Amino acid sequence: MDSPTHFDVLVLGTSLPNSIAAAALSKAGLTVLHVDEKDNYGGEHAALAPNDFSQDNLPPYARQYAIQLAPALVPAVGPLISAVVASGVSKYGAYKLLDALALFSDGEMKRVPGSKEDVFRATHIGLADKHRLMKFLLFAASDAEVTTDAPFAQYVREEFGLPDALADAVVYALAQCADATEPTGPALARVRAFIRSTGRYGNSPFLVAHYGGLGEIAQGFCRTAAVHGAVYILGRKLVSLTHDEKWRIELDGVPDVLTADVLLTNDTDAKEKTACLVALTDIVPHMDDSESSADDALLIFPPASIPTVVRGLVCGARSMSAPQGHWVVQLFYTSADPDPELLRPYLTTLLPSSQPFWEHTFINPSPSTSSSIALPSAENVVRIPREKGLGPATLGDWAAEAAERAFWEVVKLVKGEAGADDVVWFAQDETDEVAAADDDEGW
């Protein structure tokens, strides 16, 4: 760079898409200044400990619990895992398979079959319904196209004759729909991704990132960016951010005015927010088949008193999210104006005979995860937009896709259209040891 205080791009905030983009830009040879007013990585996707929320009634070894501001999983096939592998971030973290995916039906949590073997092992599904479910799953695993305006919930009932319980499992667990009105095309694509992810690393389509999900992954991308020359400043209040031919940023305690050609940041307009109720417990939520343990599980409540799906992410010691014998249970739902207090009956349903020893509620994103000053309107700014309808199985892949789009916008602003031709997104290594399984494996 021409000056030690001037950079090609200023990245504001260390949320997951920002961190992925910063790593890609740094690896591509651009000079990157990455700033976050918080003193931890991850922004609205960070993982925090109980004492980061409150100092009251803290449990012993509070720092050993990882609470995800944006509870999420990593699909075994998709843009996020591809970026993690191609960037080398995989060496900075560890992952385990999700033990169970379960749906609340007939008064209890029932495991949702995710493979052919699971279907025929399931004791709560009758033989005729198993054949109907297999017919649907084989269809979903194919490349057949569907042209219908019907909601997915209606489509699977009418086309495949699935009874309500199985239809709910397909709609809310496999397709990860938020409600019964979601269209068939995108929902079927998510089921197809679910099927094709199963078998890549084992009998689950999802991975759980150790030590706190997406926040830990974001930190890995920041580490990769730093290795390739990015400069990091965390925990400094933003004093001013202006634009006059260049972006100029002043930070509390930093004597120099730092400048950049391009600003990369998040859209501040949150179309939806997520309400979360966190409970720390020494009792793992019960499922119908207690023979096998589920240290980490994604639990689904179909729309009921809350008119959208409510999800529960349970993480234990095997994902380094809690001390041995303890679990972090996070219940959450997304809407324009969510209320975390509405989740308390769901917690009682999951833990009817146990009182959690620590609870907390929050809404994300919140002012504490956003910049403290308004951004001026100016040229040479790339904003990562917020999306609606993202769930724990789709959030990470959205972040990777949004990061790649932002990456190319920044590159073209810095290098021009012609210069961008010589730049690559994370180079893919086709010989990588975690190459995807065949698309139709197991089906």
HULIN-V728931 format. One record per residue. RES is the residue in three letters. SS is DSSP state (alpha for helix, beta for strand, coil for the rest). PHI is phi in whole degrees, 0 to 359 (999 if undefined). D_FIRST is the distance of its C-alpha to the first C-alpha in whole Angstrom. Layout:
res	ss	phi	d_first
RES	SS	PHI	D_FIRST
RES	SS	PHI	D_FIRST
//
This chain:
res	ss	phi	d_first
MET	coil	999	0
ASP	coil	293	4
SER	coil	221	6
PRO	coil	293	7
THR	coil	252	9
HIS	beta	242	7
PHE	beta	228	7
ASP	beta	293	8
VAL	beta	217	11
LEU	beta	257	13
VAL	beta	257	16
LEU	beta	255	19
GLY	coil	99	22
THR	coil	249	23
SER	coil	298	25
LEU	alpha	301	26
PRO	alpha	298	24
ASN	alpha	298	21
SER	alpha	290	21
ILE	alpha	297	22
ALA	alpha	298	19
ALA	alpha	299	16
ALA	alpha	295	17
ALA	alpha	295	18
LEU	alpha	295	14
SER	alpha	295	13
LYS	alpha	295	15
ALA	coil	279	14
GLY	coil	99	10
LEU	coil	278	9
THR	coil	273	7
VAL	beta	235	10
LEU	beta	249	12
HIS	beta	243	15
VAL	beta	235	18
ASP	beta	215	22
GLU	coil	293	24
LYS	coil	285	27
ASP	coil	264	26
ASN	coil	232	27
TYR	coil	274	25
GLY	coil	113	27
GLY	alpha	55	28
GLU	alpha	285	31
HIS	alpha	250	31
ALA	coil	290	31
ALA	beta	249	34
LEU	beta	234	35
ALA	coil	262	38
PRO	alpha	308	41
ASN	alpha	287	40
ASP	alpha	281	37
PHE	alpha	262	40
SER	coil	201	43
GLN	coil	260	44
ASP	coil	270	48
ASN	coil	52	50
LEU	coil	291	47
PRO	coil	285	48
PRO	coil	301	48
TYR	coil	56	45
ALA	alpha	302	43
ARG	alpha	291	40
GLN	alpha	273	41
TYR	coil	261	41
ALA	coil	246	38
ILE	beta	253	39
GLN	beta	270	37
LEU	coil	295	36
ALA	coil	232	36
PRO	coil	304	38
ALA	coil	202	37
LEU	coil	241	38
VAL	beta	247	36
PRO	beta	299	38
ALA	coil	290	38
VAL	coil	229	37
GLY	coil	157	35
PRO	alpha	300	31
LEU	alpha	292	30
ILE	alpha	295	32
SER	alpha	297	30
ALA	alpha	292	27
VAL	alpha	300	28
VAL	alpha	286	29
ALA	alpha	295	26
SER	alpha	279	23
GLY	coil	87	25
VAL	alpha	294	25
SER	alpha	302	29
LYS	alpha	283	29
TYR	alpha	264	28
GLY	coil	213	31
ALA	coil	221	35
TYR	beta	218	37
LYS	beta	223	41
LEU	beta	289	43
LEU	coil	294	44
ASP	coil	285	48
ALA	beta	205	50
LEU	beta	238	49
ALA	beta	225	52
LEU	beta	239	54
PHE	beta	282	56
SER	beta	209	60
ASP	coil	54	63
GLY	coil	84	62
GLU	beta	209	60
MET	beta	279	57
LYS	beta	240	57
ARG	beta	297	55
VAL	coil	263	54
PRO	coil	292	54
GLY	coil	244	51
SER	coil	210	52
LYS	alpha	301	56
GLU	alpha	296	57
ASP	alpha	298	56
VAL	alpha	300	58
PHE	alpha	281	61
ARG	alpha	275	61
ALA	coil	296	61
THR	coil	273	64
HIS	coil	267	64
ILE	coil	243	64
GLY	coil	290	67
LEU	alpha	299	67
ALA	alpha	297	68
ASP	alpha	291	64
LYS	alpha	298	63
HIS	alpha	294	63
ARG	alpha	296	62
LEU	alpha	295	59
MET	alpha	297	59
LYS	alpha	300	59
PHE	alpha	295	56
LEU	alpha	296	54
LEU	alpha	296	55
PHE	alpha	295	54
ALA	alpha	296	51
ALA	alpha	284	50
SER	coil	278	50
ASP	coil	262	49
ALA	coil	298	51
GLU	coil	264	50
VAL	coil	236	52
THR	coil	240	52
THR	coil	208	54
ASP	coil	266	53
ALA	coil	288	55
PRO	beta	300	53
PHE	alpha	298	52
ALA	alpha	299	55
GLN	alpha	288	58
TYR	alpha	299	57
VAL	alpha	290	57
ARG	alpha	286	60
GLU	alpha	282	62
GLU	alpha	279	61
PHE	alpha	240	61
GLY	coil	65	63
LEU	coil	288	61
PRO	coil	293	63
ASP	alpha	303	61
ALA	alpha	297	60
LEU	alpha	288	59
ALA	alpha	300	57
ASP	alpha	298	56
ALA	alpha	297	54
VAL	alpha	292	53
VAL	alpha	290	51
TYR	alpha	264	50
ALA	alpha	259	49
LEU	alpha	287	48
ALA	coil	273	47
GLN	coil	56	46
CYS	coil	289	47
ALA	coil	273	47
ASP	coil	204	50
ALA	coil	279	53
THR	coil	263	52
GLU	coil	295	49
PRO	beta	291	49
THR	alpha	291	50
GLY	alpha	305	47
PRO	alpha	297	44
ALA	alpha	294	46
LEU	alpha	295	48
ALA	alpha	297	44
ARG	alpha	289	43
VAL	alpha	296	47
ARG	alpha	300	46
ALA	alpha	296	42
PHE	alpha	301	44
ILE	alpha	296	47
ARG	alpha	285	44
SER	alpha	279	42
THR	coil	291	45
GLY	coil	105	46
ARG	coil	294	42
TYR	coil	244	42
GLY	coil	158	46
ASN	coil	276	48
SER	coil	202	46
PRO	coil	277	43
PHE	beta	237	41
LEU	beta	251	39
VAL	beta	251	39
ALA	beta	283	36
HIS	coil	297	36
TYR	coil	66	36
GLY	coil	123	35
GLY	coil	65	34
LEU	alpha	295	31
GLY	alpha	298	30
GLU	alpha	291	30
ILE	alpha	293	28
ALA	alpha	302	25
GLN	alpha	297	25
GLY	alpha	297	25
PHE	alpha	293	22
CYS	alpha	297	20
ARG	alpha	296	20
THR	alpha	298	19
ALA	alpha	299	16
ALA	alpha	296	15
VAL	alpha	301	16
HIS	coil	263	14
GLY	coil	106	11
ALA	coil	295	12
VAL	beta	257	12
TYR	beta	246	16
ILE	beta	227	18
LEU	beta	243	21
GLY	coil	74	25
ARG	coil	243	23
LYS	coil	294	25
LEU	beta	283	23
VAL	beta	274	24
SER	beta	205	23
LEU	beta	217	21
THR	beta	229	21
HIS	beta	226	19
ASP	coil	209	19
GLU	coil	72	17
LYS	coil	233	14
TRP	beta	278	15
ARG	beta	237	16
ILE	beta	234	17
GLU	beta	244	19
LEU	beta	237	20
ASP	coil	301	24
GLY	coil	85	23
VAL	coil	252	19
PRO	coil	292	19
ASP	coil	272	16
VAL	coil	275	15
LEU	beta	261	13
THR	beta	232	11
ALA	beta	207	11
ASP	beta	283	11
VAL	beta	229	14
LEU	beta	251	16
LEU	beta	244	18
THR	beta	209	21
ASN	beta	265	25
ASP	coil	295	28
THR	coil	277	30
ASP	coil	275	33
ALA	coil	276	35
LYS	coil	292	38
GLU	coil	221	39
LYS	beta	231	39
THR	beta	247	41
ALA	beta	267	43
CYS	beta	225	44
LEU	beta	245	46
VAL	beta	255	45
ALA	beta	227	48
LEU	beta	259	48
THR	beta	216	51
ASP	coil	253	53
ILE	coil	238	55
VAL	coil	281	53
PRO	coil	305	54
HIS	coil	280	57
MET	coil	238	57
ASP	coil	296	60
ASP	coil	249	60
SER	coil	285	60
GLU	coil	295	60
SER	coil	249	57
SER	coil	281	54
ALA	coil	225	51
ASP	coil	291	49
ASP	coil	229	46
ALA	beta	210	47
LEU	beta	252	46
LEU	beta	250	49
ILE	beta	239	50
PHE	beta	251	53
PRO	coil	300	54
PRO	coil	307	54
ALA	coil	211	57
SER	coil	296	57
ILE	coil	265	53
PRO	coil	283	53
THR	coil	219	50
VAL	coil	295	49
VAL	beta	250	49
ARG	beta	243	47
GLY	beta	230	47
LEU	beta	252	45
VAL	beta	251	46
CYS	beta	229	44
GLY	coil	235	46
ALA	alpha	291	45
ARG	alpha	288	44
SER	alpha	257	41
MET	coil	59	40
SER	coil	258	41
ALA	coil	199	44
PRO	coil	296	46
GLN	coil	304	49
GLY	coil	83	51
HIS	coil	236	50
TRP	beta	221	48
VAL	beta	260	45
VAL	beta	250	47
GLN	beta	241	45
LEU	beta	261	47
PHE	beta	203	45
TYR	beta	209	45
THR	beta	237	43
SER	beta	197	44
ALA	coil	291	43
ASP	coil	218	45
PRO	coil	281	46
ASP	coil	232	48
PRO	alpha	296	47
GLU	alpha	294	51
LEU	alpha	292	52
LEU	alpha	274	51
ARG	alpha	298	54
PRO	alpha	299	56
TYR	alpha	291	54
LEU	alpha	294	54
THR	alpha	298	57
THR	alpha	295	58
LEU	alpha	287	56
LEU	coil	233	57
PRO	coil	293	60
SER	coil	243	62
SER	coil	223	59
GLN	coil	260	57
PRO	coil	303	53
PHE	coil	270	53
TRP	beta	202	50
GLU	beta	224	49
HIS	beta	200	46
THR	beta	238	45
PHE	beta	202	42
ILE	beta	238	40
ASN	beta	228	37
PRO	coil	285	35
SER	coil	229	35
PRO	alpha	304	34
SER	alpha	289	33
THR	alpha	255	30
SER	coil	244	29
SER	coil	296	27
SER	coil	278	28
ILE	coil	232	28
ALA	coil	283	28
LEU	coil	275	25
PRO	coil	287	25
SER	coil	280	26
ALA	coil	198	23
GLU	coil	279	21
ASN	coil	58	18
VAL	beta	233	20
VAL	beta	246	21
ARG	beta	250	24
ILE	beta	273	25
PRO	coil	287	29
ARG	coil	269	32
GLU	coil	248	35
LYS	coil	264	38
GLY	coil	79	41
LEU	coil	278	38
GLY	coil	239	40
PRO	coil	297	39
ALA	coil	268	39
THR	coil	242	37
LEU	alpha	298	35
GLY	alpha	295	32
ASP	alpha	293	32
TRP	alpha	301	32
ALA	alpha	300	29
ALA	alpha	294	27
GLU	alpha	294	28
ALA	alpha	296	27
ALA	alpha	297	23
GLU	alpha	294	23
ARG	alpha	298	24
ALA	alpha	295	21
PHE	alpha	305	19
TRP	alpha	291	20
GLU	alpha	298	20
VAL	alpha	295	16
VAL	alpha	302	15
LYS	alpha	292	18
LEU	alpha	291	16
VAL	alpha	278	13
LYS	alpha	254	14
GLY	alpha	83	17
GLU	alpha	300	20
ALA	alpha	292	20
GLY	alpha	294	17
ALA	alpha	292	18
ASP	coil	295	21
ASP	coil	267	19
VAL	coil	253	18
VAL	coil	234	20
TRP	coil	294	21
PHE	coil	320	22
ALA	coil	296	24
GLN	coil	274	28
ASP	coil	257	30
GLU	coil	291	33
THR	coil	264	35
ASP	coil	302	33
GLU	coil	291	36
VAL	coil	253	37
ALA	coil	303	37
ALA	coil	293	39
ALA	coil	290	43
ASP	coil	304	45
ASP	coil	304	45
ASP	coil	257	49
GLU	coil	297	49
GLY	coil	86	52
TRP	coil	235	53
//
